[in-house]
Amino acid sequence: MKGKPHPLLRVSPQSWLAEGDSVTLSCEVRDTSLNWTFLWYRAVLFSRTGPSREDSPHVSYNGNPYHVELLPDSSRGAERSYTVSPAALEHTGLYVCRAEGGDPTYQTDYSDVQRLWVTGVSPPASLVIRPNRTQLFEDEFVSLSCEPKDKSAGWRLRWSTHRDERSQCPQGWRSETRSACSTSRLQTWDRGVYWCESESGQHSNAVNLTMNWKPRPVLRVSPQSWLAEGDSVTLSCEVRDTSLNWTFLWYRAVLFSRTGPSREHSPHVSYNGNPYHVELLPDSSRGAGGSYTLSPAALEHTGLYVCRAEGGDPVYQTDYSDVQRLWITGVSPPASLVIRPNRTQLFEDEFVSLSCEPKDKSAKWRLRWSTHRDERSQCPQGWRSETRSACSTSRLQTWDRGVYWCESESGQHSNAVNLTMNRKPRPVLRVSPQSWLAEGDSVTLSCEVRDTSLNWTFLWYRAVLFSRTGPSREHSPHVSYNGNPYHVELLPDSSRAAEGSYTLSPAALEHTGLYVCRAEGGDPAYQTDYSDVQRLWVTGVSPPASLVIRPNRTELFEDEFVSLSCEPKDKSAGWRLRWSTHRDERSQCPQGWRSETRSACSTSRLQTWDRGVYWCESESGQHSNAVNLTVNSKYIR
């Protein structure tokens, strides 16, 4: 059962037009099960003298009920479109349509309501807008007034927006006179069409007002924010909205103080969670074209800068831009910011120490920063204070990225340093040509770190399952493999593969096992995470047991029956099936499989997550051949 169709009514080319123009209404029903013809109506506001609401078909428009009257010439629009040409003043009003079809006749719902405004060549009144433009902004002041040519009374403002039409002015607006309304806080839902209407039904011109969000300029610094005395730097201010001819104003942001202006009465911006009041630069007008250049830059130019734009008549001002900081360092600054380790490219969880080292050892200096951390404390949150002028952390975080510098009590500055923080690298470990091989073959492990900021060397480890006699989990570095924890043991000859590859040639049975790598670089050394775990299987030329597959193939399909059994050559006991898949390795058989014997498992419902490598292992650690099973979906064609 389908819902009752609801036609879509459109107006082309537009809803407000001049007397003599042409306009077309089109009515569309998406349902094509009937041969539809169309009916056209005017919507008329209910009145005390008109039909009652209960007995008259009606529609709703802007929250008000209207009854509908079939147009006398409705039949001429039966083919889905109804054209008014030439448009006359009496065509102004509200229109709806609906469709009918079938035998007996079935009628759809009424369409949405569309308004037509037809203005005379010389309308009896004008709608006057202050400011004189139709592109307006959120929070702007606007005044709309009806000015009749014959100075007659009885005119009032009308509108078609999301605001209720039953009041004298839109909700939240102020009534200046009976025919004028204003607001100092224009909102985006005020967008729509406004016009004036007399008590006798005459109309002024209609105006479509658009409202955009209040623009917020973007402030950029080129070539960079920290520079040496004598360099050149340019601030550029950009507003994406092009509806006005913008000029630009430039400000310094100054931290509030007890002796300065109060926060309530001073324009202010926020920077790193702190409020600043803004002071117009004395030569702000020289940057009115959107760029403000400091050349040569001097020490006193260090500070916080913002901009905003203004345009129109009366003047409309945008929000303030974001805040940008400039640091100007003297040719020989009175102090140095010293970083340990001595590099600006750092990593998450790395140890770092920042200290201020003044040349004259006399002044009191402290560390300052511009990051996402609160600037009001002596050191960034989570860091440790080594001295009054030094801070350190052993767990650097990505939100510590930013600019750091030293500042004295008298306002002098050291050099500024931009620290970048990347995620802790995790190497990728690969095996070539494959992970399972015969005794005497050659295999190469390669370890790769994508980050190239350090000259990496590589360390190689075996992963060994935790045991009661081994190191405890808490105090031993460990990795995870198939859900089990393993501790890592550095290979005795790890240094021979420091360049990123570790080759076993010829491979021997004792090389079977789990391998990981990691990288280190820098001074002091920084170590990456451990890589993923890779397993190597080395099978003897004549392995002591065979893994037998039924059916005898390694390419299998979902829901197929398969049996895997360990068949030792000497018929010895103590062999069991092992696997490296997404299944838990701690049970005797993969989850969902059936145990046929202690050394054989089977399933009648093979799944795609059973794909992986299987082998047999004895209690003494001997291995059979290893087999890589692929499991495809049964629906692959």
C-alpha positions in Angstrom: 0.0 0.0 0.0 1.5 3.3 -1.1 0.9 6.6 0.6 -1.2 9.2 -1.1 0.9 11.1 -3.8 1.9 14.6 -3.0 2.5 16.7 -6.1 5.5 19.1 -6.4 4.7 22.6 -7.5 7.5 24.7 -9.1 7.6 28.3 -10.4 9.8 29.4 -13.4 11.7 31.6 -13.9 10.9 33.2 -10.5 8.1 34.0 -8.0 8.4 37.8 -8.1 8.0 39.5 -11.4 6.9 42.8 -13.1 3.6 43.4 -14.7 3.7 42.1 -18.3 6.2 39.4 -17.6 5.6 35.6 -18.2 5.6 32.9 -15.5 5.0 29.2 -15.6 3.7 26.9 -12.8 4.5 23.2 -13.2 3.0 20.4 -11.3 4.7 17.0 -11.0 3.6 13.6 -9.6 6.3 11.0 -9.4 3.9 8.1 -9.4 3.3 7.0 -13.0 0.7 4.3 -12.4 -2.1 6.6 -13.7 -2.5 9.0 -16.6 -2.7 12.2 -14.5 -4.5 15.4 -15.4 -4.0 18.5 -13.2 -6.2 21.0 -11.4 -5.1 24.5 -10.4 -6.3 26.5 -7.4 -5.9 29.8 -5.6 -5.4 29.7 -1.8 -7.4 32.3 0.0 -7.1 33.2 3.7 -10.1 32.2 5.7 -12.4 35.1 6.8 -15.5 35.4 8.9 -17.7 35.9 5.8 -16.1 33.1 3.8 -16.8 29.3 4.0 -16.2 27.6 7.3 -13.0 25.7 7.8 -14.8 22.4 8.4 -16.7 22.3 5.1 -14.0 23.7 2.8 -10.9 22.0 1.4 -7.9 23.8 2.8 -4.1 24.0 2.8 -1.6 25.5 5.2 1.0 28.3 4.5 3.4 29.7 7.1 1.3 28.3 9.8 -2.0 29.8 8.6 -5.0 27.9 7.2 -6.2 28.8 3.6 -9.2 27.5 1.7 -8.8 26.7 -2.0 -10.7 27.9 -5.0 -10.5 26.2 -8.3 -9.3 28.5 -11.1 -12.0 29.1 -13.7 -9.6 28.2 -16.5 -8.0 25.3 -14.6 -8.5 22.9 -17.5 -6.0 24.8 -19.6 -3.3 23.6 -17.3 -4.3 19.9 -17.4 -1.1 18.9 -19.1 1.1 19.7 -16.0 1.9 23.4 -16.6 0.0 26.6 -16.2 1.4 29.7 -17.8 0.5 33.3 -16.9 1.4 35.6 -19.8 1.3 38.6 -19.6 1.2 38.7 -15.8 -1.2 41.3 -14.3 -1.4 42.8 -10.8 -4.4 40.6 -10.0 -2.3 37.4 -10.5 -0.5 38.2 -7.2 -1.4 35.5 -4.7 -1.0 31.9 -3.5 -1.3 28.9 -5.8 -1.6 25.1 -5.4 -2.3 22.2 -7.6 -3.3 18.5 -7.5 -3.7 15.7 -9.9 -6.4 13.2 -10.7 -6.7 10.0 -12.7 -8.4 6.6 -13.1 -12.0 5.6 -13.3 -13.6 6.2 -10.9 -11.5 9.4 -10.4 -8.7 9.3 -7.8 -7.3 12.6 -6.5 -3.9 13.2 -5.0 -3.1 15.5 -2.0 -2.7 19.2 -2.6 0.8 20.4 -3.5 2.9 22.7 -1.5 1.8 26.4 -1.7 3.7 28.8 -4.0 3.3 32.6 -3.9 3.4 34.9 -6.9 4.1 38.6 -6.6 3.3 40.8 -9.6 4.5 44.4 -9.3 3.1 47.2 -11.5 5.4 49.1 -13.7 5.1 52.0 -11.3 4.0 50.4 -8.0 2.0 52.6 -5.6 4.6 52.1 -2.8 8.2 51.1 -2.5 9.9 48.8 0.0 13.0 50.7 1.2 15.9 48.7 2.8 18.6 50.2 5.0 21.4 49.3 4.3 20.6 49.5 0.6 21.4 45.9 -0.4 19.7 42.5 -0.5 22.8 40.5 0.5 22.9 40.8 4.3 24.7 39.1 7.2 23.9 37.5 10.5 23.8 39.9 13.4 23.6 42.9 11.0 21.2 45.9 11.6 18.5 46.2 8.9 15.4 48.4 8.6 12.5 47.8 6.2 9.9 50.5 5.6 7.0 51.0 3.3 7.0 54.4 1.5 3.8 55.0 -0.6 4.0 57.5 -3.4 0.8 59.3 -2.4 1.7 59.4 1.3 -1.5 57.3 2.0 -1.8 55.4 5.2 -2.8 51.8 5.7 0.4 50.1 4.4 2.2 47.4 6.3 5.2 45.1 5.9 4.5 41.6 4.7 7.0 38.7 4.4 7.4 35.1 3.3 10.1 33.5 5.6 10.2 31.0 8.4 8.8 33.8 10.7 5.1 33.9 11.7 3.2 36.3 9.3 0.4 37.2 11.7 2.2 39.9 13.7 3.0 43.4 12.6 6.7 42.8 12.4 8.7 39.5 12.2 9.3 37.9 15.6 12.3 39.6 17.4 12.1 42.7 15.2 11.1 46.2 16.5 8.2 48.2 15.2 9.4 51.7 14.2 6.1 52.8 12.8 3.0 50.9 11.6 4.7 50.4 8.2 8.4 50.0 9.2 10.3 47.3 11.1 13.9 46.9 12.1 16.3 44.5 13.9 19.9 44.8 15.1 20.4 41.0 15.3 19.4 39.7 11.8 19.3 35.9 11.8 19.7 33.4 8.9 16.0 32.3 9.2 15.0 35.9 8.3 16.0 35.1 4.7 13.1 35.3 2.3 10.8 37.7 0.4 9.5 41.0 1.8 7.0 43.4 0.3 4.5 46.1 1.4 0.7 45.6 1.2 -2.1 48.1 1.6 -5.5 47.5 3.3 -7.1 47.5 -0.2 -4.7 44.7 -1.4 -2.2 46.8 -3.4 1.4 45.7 -3.4 4.8 47.3 -3.5 7.8 45.8 -5.2 9.0 42.5 -3.7 12.5 42.0 -2.5 14.3 38.7 -1.8 16.7 39.1 1.1 19.5 36.6 1.6 21.3 36.1 4.9 24.8 34.6 5.2 26.7 33.7 8.3 28.8 36.5 9.8 32.1 36.3 7.9 35.3 35.4 9.8 38.5 36.4 8.0 41.5 34.1 7.7 44.8 35.6 8.8 48.0 34.1 7.4 51.7 34.8 7.9 54.3 34.6 5.1 56.9 33.3 4.9 56.8 32.2 8.6 55.8 33.4 12.1 59.3 33.4 13.7 62.0 35.5 12.1 65.2 37.4 12.8 65.5 41.1 13.3 65.7 42.8 9.9 63.7 40.2 8.0 60.5 40.9 6.2 57.1 39.4 7.0 53.6 39.9 5.5 50.3 39.4 7.2 47.4 38.7 4.8 43.7 38.9 5.7 41.1 37.2 3.5 37.3 37.2 3.5 35.7 34.6 1.2 32.5 36.5 0.9 32.7 38.9 -2.1 29.3 40.6 -1.8 31.0 43.8 -0.4 34.1 45.7 -1.3 36.1 44.9 1.8 38.7 47.1 3.5 40.8 45.7 6.3 41.7 46.7 9.9 44.7 45.5 11.8 45.1 45.0 15.5 47.5 43.9 18.2 46.0 41.5 20.9 47.1 42.5 24.4 46.5 40.4 27.5 44.0 41.9 29.9 45.5 43.5 33.0 44.1 45.2 36.1 45.0 48.7 34.8 43.7 48.1 31.3 40.1 48.2 30.0 37.6 45.9 31.5 36.6 42.8 29.7 33.0 43.8 29.5 33.5 47.0 27.6 36.5 46.1 25.4 36.4 44.2 22.2 38.4 41.0 22.8 39.6 37.8 21.3 40.8 34.5 22.7 44.2 32.8 22.3 45.1 29.5 23.9 42.2 29.8 26.3 43.1 33.3 27.5 41.2 36.5 26.8 43.0 39.4 25.1 41.7 42.9 24.2 42.5 44.4 20.8 44.2 47.7 20.0 43.9 49.1 16.5 47.4 49.6 15.0 48.2 53.4 14.4 49.0 52.7 10.7 46.2 50.1 10.2 45.0 52.0 7.1 48.2 51.1 5.1 47.0 47.4 5.2 43.5 48.2 4.0 44.1 46.2 0.8 44.3 42.9 2.7 48.0 42.7 3.4 50.2 44.3 6.1 54.0 44.1 5.7 56.7 44.6 8.4 60.0 45.3 6.7 62.4 45.4 8.3 61.0 43.5 11.3 62.1 44.8 14.7 62.1 43.3 18.2 59.1 45.4 19.2 57.0 43.8 16.5 56.9 40.5 18.5 53.3 39.9 19.6 49.8 38.8 18.7 48.0 40.1 15.7 44.4 39.9 14.4 42.5 41.5 11.5 38.9 42.1 10.5 37.2 43.5 7.4 34.5 46.2 6.9 32.4 47.2 3.9 29.1 48.7 2.9 27.3 51.9 3.8 26.5 52.1 6.7 29.7 50.1 7.5 29.4 46.4 8.4 32.2 44.8 10.2 33.1 41.1 10.2 34.2 39.0 13.2 37.9 39.2 14.2 40.2 36.7 12.5 42.1 34.0 14.3 45.1 35.2 16.3 48.6 34.9 14.8 51.8 35.3 16.8 55.0 36.9 15.5 58.4 36.3 17.1 61.2 38.6 16.2 64.6 37.4 17.5 67.6 39.8 17.7 70.7 39.0 15.7 72.3 38.0 18.9 69.4 37.1 21.3 70.1 37.5 25.0 69.2 33.9 25.7 69.0 30.5 23.9 66.4 27.8 24.0 68.2 24.5 24.2 66.5 21.3 23.1 67.6 17.8 24.2 67.6 15.8 22.0 69.0 18.4 19.6 66.3 18.2 16.9 62.9 19.8 16.2 61.3 16.7 14.7 60.2 14.6 17.7 58.0 11.6 18.3 55.1 10.7 20.6 56.2 9.2 23.9 59.8 10.5 23.4 61.8 12.2 26.2 62.5 15.9 25.6 64.0 18.7 27.7 63.7 22.4 27.0 65.8 24.9 28.9 66.5 28.6 28.8 70.2 29.5 28.9 70.8 33.3 29.2 74.1 34.8 28.1 74.6 37.1 31.1 73.2 34.6 33.7 71.6 37.5 35.5 68.0 37.9 34.3 65.2 35.6 35.3 63.9 33.7 32.3 61.1 31.2 31.9 59.9 28.9 29.2 56.9 30.0 27.1 54.9 28.2 24.4 52.2 28.4 21.9 50.5 25.0 21.6 47.2 23.5 22.7 48.5 23.5 26.3 47.5 26.1 28.9 50.2 28.9 29.0 49.5 30.0 32.5 51.5 27.4 34.3 55.3 27.2 34.7 55.6 24.2 32.4 53.1 22.6 29.9 50.6 20.3 31.6 52.0 16.9 32.3 55.6 18.1 32.0 58.1 18.2 34.9 59.8 21.4 36.2 63.5 20.8 36.3 64.4 24.4 37.3 62.5 27.7 37.0 63.7 28.0 33.4 63.7 24.3 32.3 60.9 21.8 31.7 61.0 18.1 30.6 58.7 15.2 29.7 59.2 11.5 29.1 55.9 11.1 27.4 55.7 13.7 24.7 52.2 13.9 23.1 51.1 15.1 19.6 49.3 18.1 21.1 52.6 19.4 22.4 53.5 20.4 18.8 53.9 24.2 18.5 56.4 27.0 19.0 58.5 27.4 22.2 60.7 30.2 23.3 62.2 31.8 26.4 61.0 35.1 27.9 62.5 37.3 30.6 60.7 39.3 33.2 61.5 42.5 31.2 60.0 41.1 28.0 63.1 40.0 26.2 63.0 36.9 24.0 65.2 34.1 23.0 65.1 32.4 19.6 61.8 30.6 18.9 61.7 26.9 17.9 58.8 25.1 16.1 58.6 21.6 17.4 56.7 19.0 15.4 55.5 15.7 16.9 54.7 12.6 14.9 53.1 9.4 16.0 55.5 6.8 17.3 56.7 4.9 14.2 55.9 1.2 13.8 58.1 -0.7 11.4 56.8 -3.1 8.8 58.4 -6.5 8.8 58.3 -8.5 5.6 59.5 -12.0 4.6 60.9 -12.9 1.2 60.4 -15.1 -0.8 58.0 -16.8 1.7 57.5 -17.8 5.4 57.7 -21.5 5.0 60.8 -23.1 3.5 62.9 -26.2 3.4 66.1 -26.7 5.3 69.0 -25.2 3.3 66.8 -22.6 1.6 67.5 -18.8 1.9 65.1 -16.3 3.4 65.3 -12.6 4.1 63.5 -10.5 6.7 63.3 -6.8 5.8 62.4 -4.0 8.3 61.1 -0.7 7.0 60.2 2.7 8.7 58.4 5.2 6.6 59.6 8.2 8.7 62.9 9.5 7.3 63.6 12.2 9.8 66.3 10.0 11.5 69.1 7.7 10.3 67.6 4.5 11.5 69.5 1.3 12.4 67.5 -1.9 13.1 67.3 -4.4 15.9 66.1 -8.0 15.5 64.4 -10.2 18.0 62.8 -13.6 18.5 59.4 -13.7 20.2 59.2 -16.4 22.9 56.0 -17.5 24.6 55.9 -16.5 28.3 56.5 -19.4 30.7 56.6 -19.8 34.5 60.4 -19.9 34.5 60.8 -17.0 32.1 60.7 -13.2 32.8 57.4 -11.8 34.2 55.1 -10.0 31.8 55.3 -6.8 33.8 59.1 -6.4 33.5 59.8 -7.8 30.1 59.2 -6.1 26.7 56.6 -8.1 24.9 54.5 -8.4 21.8 51.2 -10.1 20.9 50.7 -12.8 18.3 47.3 -14.4 17.7 46.0 -13.1 21.0 48.9 -14.5 23.0 51.6 -12.5 24.8 55.3 -13.2 23.9 58.4 -11.7 25.4 61.2 -10.6 23.0 64.9 -11.7 23.0 67.5 -9.7 21.1 69.2 -12.0 18.5 73.0 -12.3 19.4 73.9 -11.3 15.8 71.3 -8.6 15.5 73.9 -6.0 14.6 74.7 -7.7 11.3 71.3 -6.6 10.0 71.5 -3.0 11.1 70.8 -1.8 7.6 67.3 -3.1 7.5 67.5 -6.7 6.2 68.3 -9.9 8.0 69.1 -13.0 5.8 69.2 -16.6 6.9 71.2 -18.7 4.4 71.2 -21.6 4.7 68.0 -21.9 6.8 68.2 -24.5 9.5 65.5 -26.3 11.6 66.3 -24.1 14.7 65.4 -21.0 12.7 61.8 -21.9 13.0 60.0 -19.4 15.2 58.6 -15.9 15.6 60.5 -12.8 14.6 60.1 -9.0 15.2 62.2 -5.9 14.6 62.4 -2.3 15.6 64.5 0.7 14.7 66.4 3.3 16.6 68.1 6.6 15.7 69.2 9.9 17.0 71.4 10.9 20.0 70.3 10.0 22.6 68.8 7.0 20.8 65.0 6.9 20.2 63.4 3.5 19.6 60.3 2.8 17.6 57.5 0.4 18.5 58.1 -3.3 17.7 57.0 -4.4 14.3 54.3 -6.9 13.6 55.2 -10.5 14.3 56.3 -12.8 11.4 56.6 -16.6 11.7 59.2 -18.7 9.9 58.8 -22.4 9.3 61.8 -24.4 8.3 61.1 -28.0 7.4 63.8 -30.7 7.2 64.6 -32.4 3.9 62.9 -35.4 5.3 60.6 -34.1 8.0 59.7 -36.6 10.8 56.0 -36.2 10.2 53.6 -35.2 7.4 50.5 -33.0 7.5 47.9 -34.8 5.4 45.0 -32.9 3.9 41.7 -34.4 2.8 40.7 -33.4 0.1 44.3 -33.4 -1.2 44.5 -29.7 -2.3 45.4 -26.4 -0.7 42.8 -24.3 -2.5 39.5 -24.8 -0.6 36.0 -23.3 -0.5 33.7 -22.0 2.2 31.4 -24.6 3.7 33.6 -27.4 2.3 34.6 -30.5 4.4 38.3 -30.7 5.3 40.4 -33.0 7.5 43.9 -32.3 8.7 46.0 -35.1 10.3 49.5 -35.5 11.6 51.2 -38.7 10.4 54.6 -39.3 11.9 57.0 -41.6 10.0 58.1 -43.5 13.1 54.5 -43.8 14.4 55.5 -42.0 17.5 52.9 -40.2 19.7 52.8 -36.7 21.0 52.2 -34.9 17.7 49.4 -32.2 17.5 48.1 -29.9 14.8 49.2 -26.2 15.0 48.0 -23.2 12.9 48.5 -19.6 12.2 45.1 -18.1 11.3 42.6 -15.8 12.9 41.6 -18.8 15.1 42.7 -19.1 18.7 45.8 -21.3 18.9 45.4 -22.4 22.5 42.8 -25.2 21.9 43.5 -28.7 20.4 41.6 -27.9 17.2 40.5 -24.6 15.6 37.3 -23.2 17.1 34.3 -24.9 15.5 36.4 -27.9 14.3 36.0 -31.4 15.6 38.8 -33.5 17.1 39.0 -36.8 15.4 42.1 -38.0 17.3 44.7 -36.1 19.4 46.6 -35.3 16.1 43.7 -34.9 13.7 41.0 -32.2 13.3 38.1 -31.8 10.8 35.3 -29.5 9.9 32.3 -29.8 7.6 31.8 -26.0 7.5 35.1 -24.4 6.5 35.1 -20.6 6.8 37.1 -17.9 5.0 38.8 -17.0 8.3 40.3 -20.5 8.4 42.7 -19.4 5.7 46.3 -19.5 6.9 49.3 -21.8 7.6 48.9 -25.3 9.3 51.6 -27.7 10.5 52.3 -30.5 13.0 54.5 -30.1 16.0 55.8 -32.7 18.5 56.2 -32.4 22.2 60.0 -32.1 21.6 59.6 -29.2 19.2 60.0 -31.1 15.9 57.9 -29.9 12.9 56.3 -31.4 9.9 55.9 -29.7 6.5 53.9 -26.4 6.6 50.9 -25.9 4.3 49.3 -22.6 3.4 45.5 -23.2 2.9 43.4 -20.6 1.0 39.7 -20.5 1.6 37.6 -18.7 -1.0 33.9 -17.7 -0.8 31.6 -20.4 -2.3 29.9 -17.6 -4.3 33.0 -16.7 -6.3 32.4 -17.2 -10.0 
